[in-house]
Amino acid sequence: MKVSHKWLQTYFDAKIPDADTLADLFAMHSFEVEGVEDIKNTDGSADSVLDIKVLPDRAHYALSHKGIADEISFLTDMLPKKRYVEALSANADHCPIVKLENDKFCRRYIARCIEINSKAGLPPVAVPKAGLPAVALAKAGSNNFSAYLKSALESIGQRSINPIVDITNYVMYDIGQPLHAFDADKVKGPITVRSAKEGEKIVLLDGREIILTSDDNVIADEDGPLVIAGAKGGKRAEVSESTKRIIIESANFDPTAVRRTSTKYDIRSDSSKRFENEITPELAIHGMNNACALIKERYPNAVFGPIVDEYQHKSKDVIVDFDPAYVKERLGIEVPADTIKNILMKMNMGVVAKGNIWSLTIPHERLDLRIREDIVEEIGRVYGYEKIAGKLPAKATTDPITELNFSVSERLKNILTGIGFSEVSLYSLVEKGDIETLKPLAKDKAFIRKNLTEGILSCVHKNVLNADLLGLDSIKIFEIGRVFTHNQENVVLSLGSAQVKKMKGVNGGVIIENAIKEIFARLNIGLSVPKIISQNQSYACEIDLSEILSLVRSVSNTGSKSSSVTSTSAIDLEFKALSDKRYTKYSQYPFIVRDIAVFVPESIDSNGVWNTIEGAIKSADASDLLVRHLLFDTFKKEGKVSYAFRMVFQSMDRTLTDDEVSKVMNAINVSIKKEGWEVR
Amino acid sequence: MSNTEMLGDKKIGSLHPITQIVREIYGTFRDLGFEIADGPELEDEFHNFDALNVPHDHPARDMQDTFWIKKDANESKQHVLRTHTSSVQIRYLEAHKPPVRIIVPGKVYRNEATDATHEAQFHQIEALYVDKNVSLAHLKGVLELMFRKIFGDDVEIRFRPSFFPFVEPGVEVDMRWKGRWLEMGGAGLVHPEVFKAVKLDPNEWQGFAFGFGIDRLVMLKFGIDDIRSLYNGDLRLINQF
């Protein structure tokens, strides 16, 4: 929600802290502030706009400038000025007939007829005089009422529409009460708040036609719906430049029903947002009175009819019994009783002590304050959470038991990494499966995976392409994760492998088979090797963890002491200390591999050869490009040794060309020959 | 690149960085008497929302973008991909009598556009502590311990007011590390409605809970700048650890 600093200032005589100071104050004590922007208003004056993230608990009272001004008063010693004005007395008889068919949905409905001017067309601009909230406007440095409203609305990103609509919007952003204005001459017969009829149509202000169903609620006249209650106005009785008589509505609707309808038709508006979050019906009269005062300011000749106020079930005072000792119990720090009381009184709560218990009368707008925990939060945040010192809970009376699922998973991870397998974590949202999401992020992510092997296979394949860069002869990976079928969710272990460097009798399948045998041996269980599938020389298989678990459990039940996993005592799991390693970003560009075999006398070792090669690379200014080198073959023949090196070249910022690398290789060749060695 | 590597075979595989952080946190909490717990990733609406004091048609539901699951014709319950590990609070309390000390590492899902800091799937670690006398000071104490174990003894933590329907008071936890305050996750004291949902007496039991994104901890700890690189299975990242 956008909040204008200048607008907030109209609540106080004394100067309020600047926007950045307020933002810091709110961040630590009230709500997150997503940004502070310095702007120039349309009237040329400077302003700052705070973007405040009001969460649902505080949305009952804080979705308005008044709510934020009150918040300033909770956190400082500043007192805000009174904002609500008295009702303007009626000087005409005309009064709308209002019928509430469902007082559970419509908790209060206030309406008033106003003839804005007897002459046709809109009257000339009025100059504001003393009177609330026009006083505030004048103090804000504006002598032109309409210009001020326009500038105030635009400061918070709202468009000025026409004087009447601007006034109703201004009141909503000012005190939080949504209002609606009808062109009274277009309303036929009584105004009825009722359920929509199945199939009934309404054309909204933006021209959209909505076909309503019976669980929607509308404000209607004899000819049908005028407004979708709480959410959006209709076109038919829209206020226009030629409007002479208006009906102002200030009502209160059931939050759940408004939310259901506004969600269904995707018509979230600033009005529906406030109703959805629930506001007190007590606010409605202030919305009406403040709007009328502003209309009078704008149209000094306006004629006001009597106020119609349908309010069957008046809001009752809410009392919360509160033991101030509870503050210490829950916050873990002592807050002096006087301080607690002071905070509560700043929040306009009535505080009456009855022995140890304080009886707190909650202000109507504070629908968030219903239980003692809510009160503790208010004390904690205003007093300052930073004053809480951390304290560890008392020691547990029993040793923790580690869930078998976790301990077996972690054991498996230790065994597998111990034999060279790396752990991956892949996407659960995939293209095919049994379980489908309703609104997928993308077509190829509409389902939840039903196996791990498919992901693992393609993951192996992707890594094979980088085998040289990774310096790997084989790719060996595993994942432990959930799979989902129609009726079940299972934890599964999947292994994947591919042999990259050709080796007789070895492929990914053999590697996996050996790994599984190793697992079974280490866990002391007997299980047959699951089916291994393959694709493009990549192999994978998966095992349901529950199968392993049940075997581990049965071993455990026989009382065998040979396997450490049989005990579920947490102490058994051995973890390495957390690495302090920092990640090095890898290059996004392709790499180039070159091999070189060098024949040298037996007296020269591999390091000696490499030093020469490295020196040549350095002199060719290519040290940055060499990302990896391996000695991959050695053999002796006739008193000489052959060392074969594989070198991987890659740049962090560009695609290397063959030419570039060939130049480096030439430099290496020259250096080797200089040593009197032979390149094979 | 100075030492010549001998053979292109990785003798010791790498643990995924998420596992490494989970293990570190687990170690810290095991010493405090916490157990590991878990629950389903495909969760019903009751455990993911209702029992956590997030009613139907309530604005609090907008706080998390949810993956709803297509219902079979014969299914009565509505399912979601769990949006948080907090659902396990309910599952655990339904099955276990307090006092309770658990941590819950696990995968969670949010239906939101992905970028370098947002992923549709990520990992959370949840903690739930239920006993007779539990305060925000205890929450702060264990969080300080946890963050100091991972990020060093000089980190500080602070609470800012926030809102999560299943805690009251609810706080956002920040960590000060290398001179900067970083937002780490939500926490608070267990809401009485949560106790009621699992048929415990809120006058008898109190608790704290927190839920933090493990991915964020991983990214900070190891200096990884893109959350998506944790889930593409690329050994160019994983094998560095």
Interface residues (C-beta under 8 A of the other chain):
Chain A: A27 M28 H29 S30 F31 E32 L55 P56 D57 R58 A59 P255 T256 R259 R260 T263 E276 N277 E329 R330 L331 G332 I333 I371 E373 D374 V376 E377 G380 R381 Y385 E386 I388 A389 G390 K391 L392 P393 K395 A396 T398 D399 P400 I401 T402 E403 N405 F406 E410 K413 L416 T417 G418 I419 G420 F421 S422 E423 V424 S425 L426 Y427 S428 L429 I435 E436 T437 L438 K439 L441 K445 I448 G455 I456 C459 K462 N463 N466 A467 L469 L470 G471 L472 D473 S474 I475 K476 I477 E479 G481 R482 F484 H486 E489 K501 A570 F575 L578 S579 K581 R582 Y583 T584 K585 Y586 S606 N607 W610 L626 V627 R628 H629 L630 L631 F632 F645 R646
Chain B: M1 T4 E5 M6 L7 G8 D9 K10 K11 I12 G13 S14 L15 H16 I18 T19 Q20 I21 R23 E24 Y26 G27 R30 L32 G33 F34 E35 I36 A37 D38 P40 E41 L42 H56 D57 H58 P59 A60 M63 F67 W68 I69 K70 D72 L81 P99 R101 K107 Y109 N111 A113 T114 A120 Q121 Y129 D131 N133 V134 S135 L136 A137 H138 K140 G141 V142 L143 E144 L145 K149 I150 I157 R158 F159 R160 P161 S162 F163 P165 E168 P169 G170 V171 E172 L189 H191 P192 Q206 K221 F222 G223 I224 D225 L230 Y231 N232 G233 D234 L235 R236 L237 I238 N239 Q240 F241
